[in-house]
Amino acid sequence: METSEPEIRWAAGAADVRGALAVREEVFCREQGVSREEEIDGRDGEALHLVALAPGDGRVIGTLRLLIDAGTAKVGRVAVERDWRGRRVASRMLELALAAAREQGCVRARLAAQLTATGVYRRAGFEVESEPFEDAGIQHVWMGLWLTPREEGDR
């Protein structure tokens, strides 16, 4: 396994997006048993895609999708190849995505986290906002993060 850090950047074209979709298919469909129909929801064309690229060969090994809607950033489809997990790839992608959301004027970020992944999002400042629910056969919770300072009484 490589010891240097993967490059993380916004998708630069169709090849990057195809790489992102391949990682999602590997992680969500093959590893976790999510159907391809549930994974591909028709919103990829309107999203910003972050990709993490393996040092050396530059292949996509991680991805995150960002949707912006009325001042809220929806983070989703966060996936990292098995060999690269536990190396802060998802955390680094999340930092970049939240910075971009702030730059675009978003005041909040939300995501549906798999229960097993809530620690990554808690470390980034997200808080659980719902009871567990099932999505694609996997337990999730809604998590949220204010991206701007809140006035006393705002919640």
Secondary structure as UniProt FT lines:
FT   STRAND          7..10
FT   HELIX           14..24
FT   HELIX           25..31
FT   HELIX           36..39
FT   HELIX           44..46
FT   STRAND          48..53
FT   TURN            55..57
FT   STRAND          60..69
FT   TURN            70..71
FT   STRAND          72..80
FT   HELIX           82..84
FT   TURN            85..86
FT   HELIX           89..103
FT   TURN            104..105
FT   STRAND          108..114
FT   HELIX           115..117
FT   HELIX           118..123
FT   TURN            124..125
FT   STRAND          127..128
FT   STRAND          133..135
FT   TURN            136..137
FT   STRAND          138..146
FT   TURN            152..153
//
